[in-house]
Amino acid sequence: MRPADLHERAREALAPEIYDFFAGGAGDEVTLAENYEAWSRLHATPRVLTGPRDADTSITLLGLSLPHPIGIAPIAYQGLLHPEAEAAMARGAAAAGALNIVSTRSTLSLEDVAAAAPDAPRWFQVYLLRDRDLTGELARRAAASGYLALVLTGDTPVLGRKERDARNGFTIPEEQSRGNLRGALRHAPESAQDPSASLADIDRLRELSGLPVLVKGVLRADDARRCIEAGAAGLIVSNHGGRQLDGVVSTAEALPEVVAAAQEVPVLVDGGVDSAADVTRALALGADAVLIGRLAAWALAAGGAEAVTELLLSLCEELA
């Protein structure tokens, strides 16, 4: 199914305010639009007559062997998209052999998501919370539940203002916040993140969990080097899908600079990836793997686990 068709089916399936929550971005949504447009401005110069060979899309990422370089970006509150929430996403990704990154702000607990696809490769996305004991608890729970790495989101010291949500008067229903965050944090999720997060937290998370830590939200070469020097095992070029700070560089534009600075450390990218052509562009610019966010969300809303699998397999076939 074409991405545009998935998007339309998702729009029809979701209440308008929920659709806007996932589709919208921060501020005037300049970065949101630029993420998509920047990929389309990149044009290939293909080689010809290179001899017959079979396409090999497999990769190795932090010791993990994967059949293709397309993974699922962390997406919060998937219960708003489908009744089976992150369990359906996990099963859909697993059936296509895709890496799945589970959000701290998941509808289901990280343990329940792991149980839905126990043998599938998965990482856990971490926000540094004001309650650092809870952050440590989440890191240890992820390690105990078979998650293979932590993804520290660095671009969200505070949440960006989404004008669509403000117009709609939309807030996250309490039942969607019970997966991993309990007690008082469940009632005030928007104030839970710690704006004082620093480079020292990379090593702290690694020590607490015993897992490699990647940093998500890197858009600059100097930040890439600082994170690596502080112990980051990998980097994810991301501007939070345009949902945090409007007017920042697109991920397609930022990617080459971060790749050059990262050297041997793996670099992943998300933001505006809407086709196998975009995946190819990202790989050609040096990304080791590519993550899809909204596109996966639309698949989940349109048809649950089966639609997620169909989307991923279709992208992989076109990529090959």
C-alpha positions in Angstrom: 0.0 0.0 0.0 1.3 3.5 -0.9 2.2 5.8 2.0 -0.4 8.3 0.8 -3.1 5.7 0.9 -2.1 4.7 4.4 -2.2 8.3 5.5 -5.7 8.8 4.1 -6.9 5.6 5.8 -5.5 6.7 9.1 -7.1 10.1 8.8 -10.4 8.4 8.2 -10.0 6.0 11.1 -8.9 8.6 13.7 -10.9 11.3 15.5 -9.7 14.7 14.2 -8.1 15.8 17.4 -6.1 12.5 17.6 -5.1 12.8 14.0 -3.8 16.3 14.6 -1.9 15.2 17.7 0.2 12.8 15.6 0.3 14.8 12.3 1.1 18.2 13.9 4.3 19.9 14.7 5.6 22.7 16.9 5.0 26.4 16.1 4.1 27.2 12.5 5.2 23.7 11.5 8.0 25.0 9.3 10.4 22.2 10.3 7.6 19.6 10.0 7.1 20.5 6.3 10.8 21.0 5.6 11.6 17.5 6.9 9.6 16.0 4.0 10.7 18.6 1.4 14.4 18.3 2.1 14.5 14.6 1.2 12.7 15.2 -2.1 15.2 17.8 -3.2 18.0 15.2 -3.2 18.6 13.6 -6.5 20.6 10.5 -7.3 23.3 10.1 -9.9 23.0 6.3 -10.5 25.8 4.2 -11.9 25.2 1.8 -14.9 26.5 -1.4 -16.2 27.9 -2.6 -12.9 27.4 -6.3 -13.4 24.7 -8.6 -12.1 24.3 -9.1 -8.4 21.6 -9.7 -5.8 20.6 -6.8 -3.6 21.7 -7.3 0.0 19.8 -5.0 2.4 21.1 -6.6 5.6 23.0 -4.6 8.2 24.7 -5.1 11.6 23.9 -2.4 14.2 25.7 -2.5 17.6 26.3 -6.2 17.1 22.6 -6.8 16.1 22.1 -8.5 12.7 19.0 -7.1 10.9 17.6 -8.1 7.5 17.2 -4.5 6.4 18.0 -0.9 7.6 14.4 0.3 8.3 13.2 0.5 11.9 10.4 2.0 13.9 11.1 5.3 15.7 9.8 5.8 19.2 6.1 6.8 19.1 4.2 7.7 22.2 0.7 6.8 23.2 0.1 4.3 20.5 -3.2 3.3 22.2 -4.6 6.4 20.6 -3.9 4.9 17.2 -5.1 1.3 17.7 -6.7 -0.7 20.5 -3.7 -3.1 20.7 -1.3 -0.1 21.0 2.4 -0.9 21.1 1.7 -4.7 21.2 0.4 -4.5 17.6 3.3 -2.3 16.5 5.8 -4.8 18.1 4.2 -7.7 16.3 4.0 -5.9 13.0 7.7 -4.9 13.2 8.8 -8.4 14.3 7.0 -10.0 11.3 9.1 -7.9 9.0 12.4 -8.3 11.0 12.5 -4.6 11.9 14.1 -3.0 14.9 11.4 -1.5 17.2 12.2 1.4 19.5 9.7 1.7 22.3 8.8 5.0 23.9 9.0 5.8 27.6 5.5 7.4 27.1 4.0 4.2 25.8 0.4 3.2 26.4 1.5 -0.3 27.5 4.3 -1.1 29.8 7.7 -1.9 28.4 7.3 -5.4 29.8 4.0 -5.9 28.0 5.5 -4.7 24.7 8.4 -7.1 25.1 6.0 -10.0 25.8 4.0 -9.2 22.6 7.1 -10.0 20.4 9.6 -11.6 22.8 12.2 -12.7 20.2 12.1 -9.4 18.2 15.0 -6.8 18.3 14.0 -3.8 20.4 15.5 -0.7 22.0 14.0 1.5 24.7 13.7 5.2 24.3 14.5 7.1 27.6 13.5 10.6 28.7 15.5 11.9 31.6 12.8 12.6 34.1 12.8 15.0 37.1 12.4 11.8 39.2 15.9 10.4 38.4 15.1 7.3 40.5 12.3 6.5 38.1 14.6 7.1 35.1 17.0 4.6 36.6 14.1 2.1 37.3 13.0 2.3 33.7 16.6 1.7 32.4 16.9 -1.4 34.6 13.5 -2.7 33.7 14.4 -2.3 30.0 17.6 -4.4 30.5 15.7 -7.0 32.4 13.1 -7.2 29.7 15.5 -7.9 26.8 15.9 -4.5 25.3 19.3 -4.3 23.7 20.0 -0.6 23.9 18.8 2.7 25.4 17.9 5.7 23.2 18.3 8.9 25.2 16.3 11.7 23.7 18.3 14.8 24.0 16.1 17.4 22.2 13.3 17.6 24.7 14.2 19.5 27.9 10.7 20.9 27.7 7.8 20.0 25.3 7.3 22.2 22.3 3.9 23.9 21.9 1.7 22.4 19.3 -0.8 24.9 17.9 -3.2 22.1 16.7 -3.5 20.6 20.1 -4.1 24.1 21.6 -6.8 24.8 19.1 -8.4 21.4 19.7 -8.1 21.7 23.5 -6.5 18.2 23.3 -4.7 16.6 26.3 -3.5 13.0 26.7 -6.2 10.9 28.3 -5.0 9.5 31.7 -5.4 5.9 30.7 -2.9 6.4 27.9 -0.1 7.4 30.3 -0.2 4.4 32.6 2.3 2.1 30.8 5.6 3.1 32.4 4.9 6.3 34.3 3.1 5.9 37.6 1.9 7.9 40.5 2.1 11.7 40.3 4.0 11.7 37.0 1.0 10.0 35.4 -1.1 13.1 36.2 1.5 15.7 35.0 3.4 14.1 32.1 4.2 17.4 30.4 6.2 18.6 33.5 8.1 15.3 34.1 11.1 15.8 31.9 14.3 17.3 33.5 15.6 20.3 31.6 19.0 20.0 33.4 19.9 16.8 31.5 23.6 16.7 30.5 26.3 14.6 28.9 27.0 13.0 32.2 23.7 11.2 32.0 24.9 9.1 29.0 27.4 7.2 31.2 25.0 7.1 34.1 22.3 5.4 32.1 24.9 2.9 30.7 26.1 2.1 34.3 22.5 1.6 35.5 21.4 -0.7 32.7 24.6 -2.3 31.4 23.3 -1.4 27.9 24.8 0.8 25.2 23.3 4.2 25.0 22.5 6.1 21.8 21.6 9.8 21.8 18.6 10.9 19.7 18.2 14.5 18.6 21.7 15.3 17.3 21.8 17.8 14.5 25.4 19.3 14.7 28.9 17.9 14.3 30.1 19.4 17.6 27.3 17.8 19.5 28.0 14.5 17.8 31.6 14.6 18.9 30.6 15.7 22.5 28.2 12.8 22.8 30.7 10.3 21.5 33.3 11.5 23.9 30.8 11.2 26.7 30.2 7.5 25.9 27.4 7.4 23.3 27.4 4.2 21.4 25.5 5.7 18.5 23.7 8.8 17.3 20.2 9.4 15.9 19.9 12.5 13.7 16.4 13.8 14.6 14.5 17.0 15.2 11.6 15.1 16.8 9.7 15.1 13.6 9.3 18.9 13.8 7.4 18.5 17.1 9.8 20.3 19.4 11.5 23.4 18.2 10.2 24.9 15.0 12.6 26.5 12.5 15.5 24.1 13.0 17.5 22.3 10.2 15.9 19.4 8.5 17.3 15.9 9.2 18.3 15.4 5.6 20.4 18.6 5.7 22.0 17.7 9.1 22.8 14.1 8.3 26.1 14.5 6.3 27.6 16.7 9.0 26.8 14.3 11.8 28.0 11.3 9.8 31.3 13.0 9.1 31.8 13.7 12.8 30.7 10.3 14.0 33.4 8.3 12.2 33.0 4.7 13.4 30.0 5.3 15.6 26.7 4.2 13.9 24.3 7.0 12.8 20.6 6.6 12.3 18.2 9.2 11.1 14.4 9.9 11.2 12.2 12.8 10.3 10.1 13.1 7.1 11.1 9.6 5.8 8.0 8.8 3.7 9.2 6.3 1.1 11.9 3.8 0.1 13.4 6.5 -2.0 13.9 8.6 1.1 15.5 5.5 2.8 17.9 5.2 -0.1 18.7 8.9 0.0 19.5 8.6 3.7 21.7 5.6 3.2 23.5 7.3 0.4 24.3 10.2 2.7 25.9 7.8 5.2 23.2 6.7 7.5 23.6 3.2 8.9 19.8 2.8 9.4 16.6 4.8 9.0 13.7 5.1 11.3 10.1 5.8 10.4 7.7 7.5 12.8 4.5 9.0 11.4 4.4 6.6 8.5 4.4 3.7 10.9 1.8 5.4 13.0 -0.5 5.7 10.0 0.0 2.0 9.2 -0.9 1.1 12.8 -4.1 3.3 12.7 -5.1 2.0 9.3 -4.8 -1.7 9.9 -2.9 -2.7 13.1 0.0 -5.2 13.1 -0.8 -6.5 9.6 -0.6 -3.1 8.0 2.7 -2.3 9.8 4.2 -5.5 8.4 2.8 -4.8 5.0 4.3 -1.3 5.0 7.8 -2.5 6.1 7.9 -5.4 3.6 6.8 -3.1 0.8 9.5 -0.5 1.7 12.1 -3.3 1.9 11.1 -4.7 -1.5 11.3 -1.3 -3.1 14.6 -0.5 -1.4 16.1 -3.7 -2.8 
